[in-house]
Amino acid sequence: MRITITGRNLDLTDGLKEAVEDKLSKLDKFFTKETEAHVTLSVEKERQKIEVTIPVKGSIIRSEQVSNDMYVSIDLVEEVIERQLKKYRKKLIEKHQNDSFFRQEFIEKESDDGEAIEIKRMKKFDVKPMYPEDACIQMELLGHNFFVFRNAETDEVNVVYKRKGNSYGLIEPEF
């Protein structure tokens, strides 16, 4: 696996780079050498954050971990990605029919995931045109973490969601 490391608001020391490469090299057993992993290390106040994104055909495998020690965050992110891969291995491979991102041993290994994804509830509702700011207000009134709406400016279906630190995000489709 090829690893690209970037830093925001911190100096990328050789020690940090080595720690990231050592930890993420444990994921080599899942991926081919051509698979790329994008790693961003950042510091915001006392928060040491690592984000790892591994694009595979049709999906993104991603984990973000925050702690007050960057080395702890690095340890956590590797464990989370490995757990995700083991849990969703069968689904990832079925979905991607082209399994060129994954090692053959990983693909052929018997599945030990006992948990199937089960949709417990379906909900239908009118998607009304509104502005993103109005959708945020509606989301707050409903007490939800996200809200689906039709953007009055673009006439596309969008999603607003609540982020950490009392801010909001907007998801727009890209075609």
CORKA-V91460 format. One record per residue. N is the residue number from 1. RES is the residue in one letter. NEAR is the number of other C-alpha atoms within 12 Angstrom. Layout:
[[N/RES/NEAR] [N/RES/NEAR]]
This chain:
[[1/M/26] [2/R/23] [3/I/28] [4/T/21] [5/I/28] [6/T/24] [7/G/24] [8/R/17] [9/N/16] [10/L/20] [11/D/16] [12/L/21] [13/T/15] [14/D/12] [15/G/13] [16/L/29] [17/K/26] [18/E/17] [19/A/26] [20/V/38] [21/E/27] [22/D/20] [23/K/27] [24/L/35] [25/S/25] [26/K/19] [27/L/35] [28/D/29] [29/K/22] [30/F/33] [31/F/33] [32/T/24] [33/K/18] [34/E/18] [35/T/27] [36/E/27] [37/A/34] [38/H/28] [39/V/36] [40/T/35] [41/L/37] [42/S/31] [43/V/25] [44/E/18] [45/K/13] [46/E/14] [47/R/20] [48/Q/28] [49/K/33] [50/I/39] [51/E/34] [52/V/39] [53/T/28] [54/I/34] [55/P/24] [56/V/28] [57/K/20] [58/G/17] [59/S/16] [60/I/21] [61/I/33] [62/R/26] [63/S/30] [64/E/28] [65/Q/31] [66/V/27] [67/S/23] [68/N/18] [69/D/22] [70/M/33] [71/Y/27] [72/V/22] [73/S/31] [74/I/36] [75/D/31] [76/L/27] [77/V/35] [78/E/36] [79/E/24] [80/V/24] [81/I/33] [82/E/28] [83/R/20] [84/Q/22] [85/L/32] [86/K/27] [87/K/21] [88/Y/25] [89/R/33] [90/K/27] [91/K/22] [92/L/28] [93/I/29] [94/E/14] [95/K/15] [96/H/19] [97/Q/16] [98/N/16] [99/D/26] [100/S/20] [101/F/32] [102/F/33] [103/R/23] [104/Q/17] [105/E/16] [106/F/26] [107/I/28] [108/E/14] [109/K/17] [110/E/13] [111/S/19] [112/D/14] [113/D/17] [114/G/12] [115/E/13] [116/A/14] [117/I/11] [118/E/7] [119/I/7] [120/K/7] [121/R/6] [122/M/7] [123/K/9] [124/K/7] [125/F/10] [126/D/11] [127/V/19] [128/K/20] [129/P/20] [130/M/26] [131/Y/25] [132/P/32] [133/E/24] [134/D/21] [135/A/33] [136/C/31] [137/I/22] [138/Q/24] [139/M/23] [140/E/20] [141/L/13] [142/L/12] [143/G/13] [144/H/18] [145/N/23] [146/F/25] [147/F/34] [148/V/31] [149/F/33] [150/R/27] [151/N/27] [152/A/18] [153/E/15] [154/T/15] [155/D/17] [156/E/22] [157/V/26] [158/N/30] [159/V/30] [160/V/31] [161/Y/28] [162/K/23] [163/R/14] [164/K/9] [165/G/7] [166/N/11] [167/S/14] [168/Y/22] [169/G/22] [170/L/24] [171/I/20] [172/E/20] [173/P/13] [174/E/7] [175/F/4]]
